[in-house]
Amino acid sequence: MATTSKAKKKTVRIASGRKRVRQDVKLNAANTALRSKFRTVVKNVQKAVGTGDKAKAAEMFKEAQRVIDSVADKGIFHKNKAARHKSRLSAKIKALGATA
């Protein structure tokens, strides 16, 4: 099913095009790794909030902010998306403190 929906990629003949393909492979790998790290830190904060440990959640959030901002600065996600994630995580941590 997946093979029929994708068209076969043609090999590039021009040298600059071949170089671009090589660069794209590296960039794609780097972006995938950063996107994965982004998802991991967000999940870590959500897990800490789920357990009810505000101190651990706040510590995880501090690390998550750094990663989220880094990903946004590199252009992998829009800055508004990064701000939205940080805002929602922060709100969950604050709500955790209000209920405790």
C-alpha positions as CSV (number, residue, x, y, z in Angstrom):
1,M,0.0,0.0,0.0
2,A,2.7,2.5,0.9
3,T,4.8,1.6,-2.2
4,T,1.9,2.4,-4.5
5,S,1.1,5.8,-3.0
6,K,4.7,7.0,-3.2
7,A,6.2,7.8,-6.6
8,K,9.6,6.4,-7.2
9,K,12.3,9.1,-6.6
10,K,14.4,10.0,-9.6
11,T,18.2,10.2,-9.2
12,V,19.5,13.7,-9.6
13,R,22.1,14.2,-12.4
14,I,23.4,17.6,-11.6
15,A,26.2,17.8,-9.0
16,S,24.7,20.6,-7.0
17,G,21.5,18.6,-6.8
18,R,23.3,15.5,-5.6
19,K,25.0,17.6,-2.9
20,R,21.6,19.0,-1.9
21,V,20.3,15.4,-1.5
22,R,23.2,14.5,0.7
23,Q,22.6,17.7,2.8
24,D,18.9,16.9,3.1
25,V,19.6,13.5,4.5
26,K,21.7,15.0,7.3
27,L,19.2,17.8,8.0
28,N,16.3,15.4,8.1
29,A,18.1,13.2,10.6
30,A,18.9,16.2,12.8
31,N,15.4,17.6,12.6
32,T,13.9,14.2,13.4
33,A,16.1,13.8,16.5
34,L,15.2,17.3,17.8
35,R,11.5,16.6,17.2
36,S,11.8,13.4,19.1
37,K,13.6,15.2,22.0
38,F,10.8,17.8,22.0
39,R,8.1,15.1,22.3
40,T,10.1,13.3,25.1
41,V,10.5,16.4,27.3
42,V,6.8,17.3,26.9
43,K,5.8,13.7,27.9
44,N,8.2,13.8,30.9
45,V,6.5,17.0,32.2
46,Q,3.0,15.5,31.7
47,K,4.0,12.3,33.5
48,A,5.4,14.3,36.4
49,V,2.1,16.3,36.6
50,G,0.2,13.0,36.4
51,T,2.0,11.7,39.5
52,G,1.2,14.9,41.4
53,D,4.8,15.8,42.2
54,K,4.9,19.5,41.7
55,A,8.6,19.9,42.5
56,K,9.6,17.3,40.0
57,A,7.2,18.7,37.4
58,A,8.6,22.2,37.8
59,E,12.2,20.9,37.4
60,M,11.2,18.9,34.3
61,F,9.4,22.0,32.9
62,K,12.6,24.1,33.3
63,E,14.4,21.6,31.1
64,A,11.5,21.3,28.7
65,Q,11.5,25.1,28.2
66,R,15.1,25.1,27.1
67,V,14.5,22.3,24.6
68,I,11.2,23.8,23.3
69,D,12.8,27.2,22.8
70,S,15.8,25.6,21.0
71,V,13.6,23.7,18.6
72,A,11.6,26.9,17.9
73,D,14.7,28.9,17.3
74,K,16.0,26.4,14.8
75,G,12.7,26.7,12.8
76,I,11.6,23.1,13.3
77,F,8.4,24.4,14.9
78,H,6.8,27.9,14.8
79,K,7.5,30.1,17.8
80,N,3.7,30.3,18.5
81,K,3.5,26.5,18.7
82,A,6.4,26.5,21.2
83,A,4.7,29.2,23.3
84,R,1.5,27.3,23.2
85,H,3.1,24.1,24.5
86,K,5.0,26.0,27.3
87,S,1.8,27.8,28.3
88,R,-0.2,24.7,28.6
89,L,2.5,22.8,30.5
90,S,2.9,25.8,32.9
91,A,-0.9,25.9,33.4
92,K,-1.0,22.2,34.3
93,I,1.8,22.7,36.9
94,K,0.1,25.8,38.4
95,A,-3.2,23.8,38.6
96,L,-1.3,21.1,40.4
97,G,-0.2,23.5,43.0
98,A,-3.7,24.9,43.5
99,T,-5.3,21.5,44.1
100,A,-2.5,20.4,46.5
